Amino acid sequence: MENFFNGVFKFIAALCAVLFVPTVVVALVFFNTEGRLFDARSYLTALERQNFYERLPALAAETLSNPSQQDGDLSAIRSLLVIIPAENWEAAMRAFLPAEVSRPMTEQALNSVFDYLNGESESAQLSMSEFKAHISGPAGTQAMMEMLRAQPPCTLEQMGEMTVGMLTGNPKLLFCNPSEEVLGLMQPLIQTGLQTAAAGIPDTVTFIRADAETLQDPLRVLRTLRGVLRFSPLLPLGLLFLIALFAVRDVKGWLLWWGIPILIGGLLGLVAAGSVGLLTDWAFVNYAVPRIPPTLPISVHELMRGLIESVLAGVSKPIAIQSAVLALGGILMLAATRLKRFRAA
């Protein structure tokens, strides 16, 4: 009877050892995914790696110049650029949206999104206050004047057109470099125009609304899923405990029963870490691209792909490190069984 129960216990331990291998790989993926994908710092780091703040003016100008973009908030921002020729919108956005303005705006927006996902806020918003203050203040006026100074000299026809506009009370800004005297006369007009345009921009842009009832059920599912992901390592740890409970009778047995599944799990974890990039490319092409609005420029698609790859690289790196530690631990445990005292036993 004792042999029968020992056989049953070893069978249970062997089953737990077999189950440990896939569960530890899944736990490594789940735990690190939850830890990185729901942390705003992962995305801020990815933005820096993709040189987002330097690329943003070109992306913004390209998106705003698309006539199919009819969103009310975008239209308000687009109204700022009415006085500027479309071919100069990128230069304007670069002057009006420098990195020192876009970086804190982006950080605030990301923090707002994760506050919403974490249940700390009922909506996610982008504050436009800093942007409005920048363009309506001396910095915005100076940026516009520097942009004009960087243009080719105004022709006589352009100078005449601007002069007639100022005399008739209908000033018209042409993108050319007038004389400093004319530019000085235009400075108050430029400042007034920028302040008027800034007043039409909302203080906040809400991109996840509190009344979006269709998001409530998925949000509850997401928050439940996060709890499962966060505590997923408890399952393989519990299996190791059961292995020790049902099969381990001495130190050498413990080293063998734990060492083999830990080694195999670590090796498979390394494979999983190396597969993240391939799976990302496949998922982006087959699932993300068809759902991206076709009105967005290709450059925005490329940025999104780069950001996703950069964020998931932050997921695969800790998986690889932890898997390597597990594999090394398994090797050391198995190597320890070859010590002289264990061989003698």
Disulfide bonds with the S-S distance in Angstrom:
Cys154-Cys176 1.93
